[in-house]
């Protein structure tokens, strides 16, 4: 599993804008144009574009 970190406020808004529940997702890689997320319970990964 990727070691995710709690998202910042700006990242939380981007996660919510992508239609995801911000409380269930952790950020394991942050790039200027995208966020790499891992689900807190299911260990699934997603990439969202900013």
MDTraj code that builds the backbone (N, CA, C; nanometers):
import mdtraj as md
import numpy as np

residues = "UNK UNK UNK UNK UNK UNK UNK UNK UNK UNK UNK UNK UNK UNK UNK UNK UNK UNK UNK UNK UNK UNK UNK UNK UNK UNK UNK UNK UNK UNK UNK UNK UNK UNK UNK UNK UNK UNK UNK UNK UNK UNK UNK UNK UNK UNK UNK UNK UNK UNK".split()
xyz = np.array([
    [0.0835, -0.1185, 0.0000],
    [0.0000, 0.0000, 0.0000],
    [0.0873, 0.1239, 0.0000],
    [0.0418, 0.2247, -0.0687],
    [0.1092, 0.3538, -0.0680],
    [0.0840, 0.4215, 0.0656],
    [0.1812, 0.4937, 0.1143],
    [0.1647, 0.5667, 0.2394],
    [0.1080, 0.7046, 0.2082],
    [-0.0218, 0.7210, 0.2280],
    [-0.0870, 0.8463, 0.1974],
    [-0.0779, 0.9443, 0.3124],
    [-0.0848, 1.0724, 0.2770],
    [-0.0859, 1.1804, 0.3750],
    [-0.2218, 1.2481, 0.3720],
    [-0.2575, 1.3104, 0.4826],
    [-0.3828, 1.3853, 0.4867],
    [-0.3756, 1.5013, 0.3883],
    [-0.4817, 1.5244, 0.3115],
    [-0.4796, 1.6330, 0.2133],
    [-0.4903, 1.7704, 0.2792],
    [-0.4318, 1.8697, 0.2124],
    [-0.4440, 2.0078, 0.2567],
    [-0.5833, 2.0592, 0.2205],
    [-0.6160, 2.1784, 0.2633],
    [-0.7475, 2.2355, 0.2355],
    [-0.7699, 2.2495, 0.0848],
    [-0.6679, 2.2960, 0.0125],
    [-0.6798, 2.3110, -0.1332],
    [-0.6995, 2.1747, -0.1996],
    [-0.6286, 2.0745, -0.1514],
    [-0.6425, 1.9402, -0.2066],
    [-0.7788, 1.8812, -0.1740],
    [-0.8308, 1.9086, -0.0542],
    [-0.9640, 1.8613, -0.0173],
    [-1.0704, 1.9171, -0.1112],
    [-1.0565, 2.0435, -0.1467],
    [-1.1526, 2.1053, -0.2383],
    [-1.1446, 2.0411, -0.3767],
    [-1.0239, 2.0072, -0.4206],
    [-1.0076, 1.9420, -0.5507],
    [-1.0667, 1.8012, -0.5490],
    [-1.0498, 1.7299, -0.4383],
    [-1.1057, 1.5951, -0.4253],
    [-1.2578, 1.6017, -0.4284],
    [-1.3132, 1.6975, -0.3561],
    [-1.4582, 1.7123, -0.3525],
    [-1.5126, 1.7550, -0.4889],
    [-1.4383, 1.8397, -0.5612],
    [-1.4807, 1.8833, -0.6943],
    [-1.4809, 1.7668, -0.7932],
    [-1.3997, 1.6646, -0.7671],
    [-1.3957, 1.5468, -0.8536],
    [-1.5069, 1.4484, -0.8201],
    [-1.5906, 1.4820, -0.7218],
    [-1.7037, 1.3971, -0.6877],
    [-1.6704, 1.2870, -0.5887],
    [-1.5604, 1.3021, -0.5153],
    [-1.5197, 1.2017, -0.4176],
    [-1.5393, 1.2560, -0.2766],
    [-1.5532, 1.1652, -0.1816],
    [-1.5652, 1.2041, -0.0419],
    [-1.4251, 1.2313, 0.0121],
    [-1.3996, 1.3549, 0.0509],
    [-1.2659, 1.3958, 0.0925],
    [-1.2169, 1.3243, 0.2186],
    [-1.3068, 1.2722, 0.2982],
    [-1.2662, 1.2052, 0.4214],
    [-1.2116, 1.0650, 0.3971],
    [-1.2382, 1.0075, 0.2790],
    [-1.1973, 0.8705, 0.2500],
    [-1.0699, 0.8598, 0.1679],
    [-1.0128, 0.9719, 0.1245],
    [-0.8991, 0.9667, 0.0343],
    [-0.7763, 1.0346, 0.0943],
    [-0.6600, 0.9738, 0.0726],
    [-0.5321, 1.0283, 0.1165],
    [-0.4459, 1.0558, -0.0065],
    [-0.3594, 1.1554, 0.0035],
    [-0.2722, 1.1930, -0.1078],
    [-0.1378, 1.1232, -0.0899],
    [-0.0967, 1.0427, -0.1903],
    [0.0342, 0.9814, -0.1807],
    [0.1345, 1.0439, -0.2771],
    [0.0872, 1.1251, -0.3713],
    [0.1778, 1.1984, -0.4593],
    [0.1037, 1.3202, -0.5108],
    [0.1658, 1.4368, -0.4972],
    [0.1044, 1.5608, -0.5443],
    [0.1936, 1.6214, -0.6521],
    [0.1390, 1.6367, -0.7706],
    [0.2083, 1.7001, -0.8811],
    [0.1353, 1.8299, -0.9123],
    [0.1989, 1.9220, -0.9830],
    [0.1336, 2.0508, -1.0107],
    [0.0006, 2.0402, -1.0842],
    [-0.0160, 1.9374, -1.1690],
    [-0.1383, 1.9278, -1.2484],
    [-0.2279, 1.8103, -1.2096],
    [-0.1871, 1.7287, -1.1108],
    [-0.2694, 1.6129, -1.0720],
    [-0.2385, 1.5694, -0.9297],
    [-0.3336, 1.4949, -0.8732],
    [-0.3177, 1.4354, -0.7407],
    [-0.3322, 1.2849, -0.7534],
    [-0.2423, 1.2129, -0.6905],
    [-0.2501, 1.0675, -0.6841],
    [-0.3072, 1.0327, -0.5473],
    [-0.4217, 0.9645, -0.5469],
    [-0.4936, 0.9372, -0.4235],
    [-0.4989, 0.7881, -0.3950],
    [-0.5077, 0.7551, -0.2680],
    [-0.5297, 0.6168, -0.2258],
    [-0.6457, 0.6188, -0.1272],
    [-0.7373, 0.5226, -0.1416],
    [-0.8535, 0.5160, -0.0533],
    [-0.8102, 0.4716, 0.0854],
    [-0.8661, 0.5336, 0.1855],
    [-0.8272, 0.5091, 0.3247],
    [-0.8528, 0.3646, 0.3680],
    [-0.9605, 0.3032, 0.3214],
    [-0.9979, 0.1692, 0.3659],
    [-0.9743, 0.0605, 0.2612],
    [-0.9981, 0.0912, 0.1353],
    [-0.9961, -0.0102, 0.0306],
    [-0.8625, -0.0221, -0.0423],
    [-0.7710, 0.0722, -0.0196],
    [-0.6390, 0.0748, -0.0836],
    [-0.6444, 0.0873, -0.2353],
    [-0.7547, 0.1373, -0.2883],
    [-0.7646, 0.1634, -0.4316],
    [-0.6983, 0.2969, -0.4616],
    [-0.6403, 0.3089, -0.5787],
    [-0.5762, 0.4343, -0.6174],
    [-0.6537, 0.5019, -0.7279],
    [-0.6452, 0.6341, -0.7322],
    [-0.7073, 0.7162, -0.8367],
    [-0.6147, 0.8323, -0.8653],
    [-0.6255, 0.8837, -0.9856],
    [-0.5538, 1.0046, -1.0237],
    [-0.6594, 1.1064, -1.0661],
    [-0.6547, 1.2255, -1.0055],
    [-0.7459, 1.3316, -1.0465],
    [-0.6619, 1.4475, -1.0996],
    [-0.7128, 1.5121, -1.2021],
    [-0.6433, 1.6241, -1.2644],
    [-0.6995, 1.7539, -1.2098],
    [-0.6110, 1.8476, -1.1855],
    [-0.6515, 1.9768, -1.1284],
    [-0.6875, 2.0754, -1.2372],
])
top = md.Topology()
chain = top.add_chain()
for i, resn in enumerate(residues, 1):
    res = top.add_residue(resn, chain, resSeq=i)
    for name in ("N", "CA", "C"):
        top.add_atom(name, md.element.get_by_symbol(name[0]), res)
traj = md.Trajectory(xyz[None], top)
